Amino acid sequence: MTWLRALREVVRSGLTIEETRLEPLLALRTAVGVAIIIGPALWLASPAYAASAALGAYSAGAATFQRTWRPRKVIALGAGAGLALSTFVGYLAAGRLVTFLPLLAAWAFVAGMAWAVGSTAGIVAATMVGSMLVTITLPTSVGRALEHAGVIALGGVVQAVLILLFPIRRWGAHRDALADALAAVADYARRLRHDPTAPFDPEPLMTARDAAAVTPSQARTRPSVLHGPRGLAERILPVVAALADPDVGAPAEGPGRDRARELLDAAAEVLDAAARAIRRGTPAEVPPGSTDVLHVDEEHEVLEGPARQAAERLVELLGEALEIAGIGDARGKTPTPPGPAGAQILVRPTLFRLVPVVLRAVRRELRQDSPVFRHAVRLAAVATLGYLIAARLPVGHGYWAPIASVMVMRPDFHRTYARAVARLAGTLAGVGLATAVVRALGPDAYVFGALAVFSAGLAYTLIRTGYAYSQCFTAAYVVFLLGMGGQAWEQTVPERVVLTLLGGALAMLAYVVFPAWETPRLTGRLADWLAADGRYTAAVLRSYAEPTREHHADMRKALLASREARAAWQETYDQARQEPVRPTGLTSREAQEAQEALQGFGRAAMLMESHVPRAGKRPVPEAKRFAEALEADTAQAAVDVREHRNPEWERVEEALHAWEGSAAAGDGSSPALRREAELQKQALEDLATAVSRTPLERDVGSAREERRVRAAAAAEDDGSDR
């Protein structure tokens, strides 16, 4: 992608309104927390204390809107305490540049490294640095700095108390994650009706698994409906794929295909009903026609063989889903499905036990090629440079420049540039709006305090609809706070616009000078995904060769590792497509074709998983040799892909040939499994074609692309002739 096109995409993305469900009650509760702090502080103390309290309450409230599975009150308390500590330590060093600049650099570096833990930690840490730059200007002595720190921490306490007293959609984020997982499988079943080989994005299932991990205290209060349905969605997924697949499931045409479509549609209806029941916490009704379809007639059933087995298994699983949809939280305890996915409780470490986990995560990212480390270095350099430049300019409130930089910078190119554009646009609109109001109303601390609370409520309401739109009211909020403190708008407004522009420009320039492009990492991510998929497929095959509980547990572990590798590839691939960088390993076309090939490879493994025999069932000895060959070849192919060599599948071909030989001799078992193994080999061959670096393969790829273009042109001509 060229720079011009990348910048156009940045502007479009930065100003896009994201379609999301607004949460006005949550915004109202958080805005009330800001009001509870501002009012008494104005009445009992001074506008300066009210500004500190308002910033603390606002930052703590904003932190609770980040996506996290921990209790919101804990997040509010942590944000308030962190900001209070930042304010006090910052004030102690703020007297001279020689002491404050190193502290600011260290604080910003730590905030950048917080992204090693996750996006929520990184965003909250950046908010602390930005708010610190404002609040350290308010105290006038060490004692006053302690008082301001206490008032800021009080803002976090107030938000936490409001969350405790007025819970809104308790366990709402967890409910949404689980409901989204069930809805994703329902959508997949509908797509399979029209496209039997449609791919499935496992991200909703990964998110649901993350949400299912709870601390010991959360486990005691978690609603029963949140324990079990995730495992049900995991088991339904491969079954619907196997039923729809024309190679190993229902036939491509005829009554069998019509019956499969009926079952898939009924599965989608039942799963959607279960999702609604979990999301709302109320019973949901399933259309009667869908329940009538879920009946396998022994005499008149048109499906046969593996397709009939998949249909019977699907009906059995949907029976459990019907119980969930009919019970919800209204009629007692939801039954937990049997099996490892439903029986095991995922444990999340408490805050104290999280410390070594955080330290290990940060230690892993302390290397020069890490995007998180490079982001931390950029953040520290830009924050200090912006503060130093603004301090030399003939303007007040120089801290606005580093605040703008810190708040827009992210570890990747696209989000950094998009947020810089969005912040400038939002700041211009918010400052202009607030300035007009200030000029019309005149100086009045209580009126400006009320307007600040109103702006905070609007900012909270729009916080998930796009950064530009929430930033508009955040800018207005800051203008009203400064007006409450007696700052003249003629001074603050032009300064804020100029310094915001300076901070955004520094953030964008920093990524050009010291980038962390994802494009060169594509090859490594692809190799990781290939190796992980190979281990997952081998684990599935070993469950056929020796159907034991241990092998089933290994299969589950390998599946989770495969999903993580796929998610890492997808994130890198999506970011690389938005970067103005020439590909050094895989071209855009090669990356897309390789992704499609590996999706087919993983899908074939999922089909195998759909009818893995239970412990004690008849083993399939041919599967063991194929598993060993597949794991060895994919491991070596991963190395070859990293080193830009052509992967080869000699062991896989030999093992599959031997399997076919035993089948011809009458010793082979499970023809459906052997067919799925053939699909895997075909997917591996497609992958080798996609990443091949030989001139012959490039010529073949070019000729193939030309044929596609000619076919598309011919189709358009035929359509125009008609």
Buried (B, 14 or more C-beta within 10 A) or exposed (E): BEEEEBBEBBBEBBBBEEEEEEBEEBBBBBBBBBBBBBBBBBEEBEBBBBBBBBBBBBBBBBBBBBBBBBBBBBBBBBBBBBBBBBBBBBBBBBEEBEEBBEBBBEBBBBBBBBBBBBBBBBBBBBBBBBBBBBBBBBBEEEEBBBBBBBBBBBBBBBBBBBBEEEBEBEBBBBBBBBBBBBBBBBBBBBBBBEEBBBBBBBBBBBBBBBBBBBBEEBBEEBBEBBBBBBBBBBBBBBBBBBBBBBBBBBBEEEEBBEBBBBBBBBBBBBBBBBBBBBBBBEBBEBEEEBBEBBEBEEEEBBBEEBBBBBBBBBBEBBEBBBBBBBBBBEEEEBEBBEBBBBEEEEEBBBEEEBEEEBEEBBEEBEEEEBBBBBBBBBBBBBBBBBBBBBBEEEBBBBBBBBBBBBBBBBBBBBBBBBBBBBBBBBBBBBBBBBBEBBEEEEEEBEBBBBBBBBBBBBBBBBBBBBBBBBBBBBBBBBBBBBBBBEBEBEEBBEBBBBBBBBBBBBBBBBBEEEBBBBBBBBBBBBBBBBBBBBBBBBBBBBBBBBBBEEBBBBBBBBBBBBBBBBBBBBBBBEBBBBBBBEBEBBBBEBBBBBBBBBBBBBBBBBBBBBBBBEEEEEBBEBBBBBBBBBBBBBBBBBEBBBEEBBBBBEBBBBBBEBBBEBBEEEEBBBEBBBBBBBBBBBBBBBBBBBBBEEEEBEEEBEEEEEEEEEEEEEEEEEEEEE
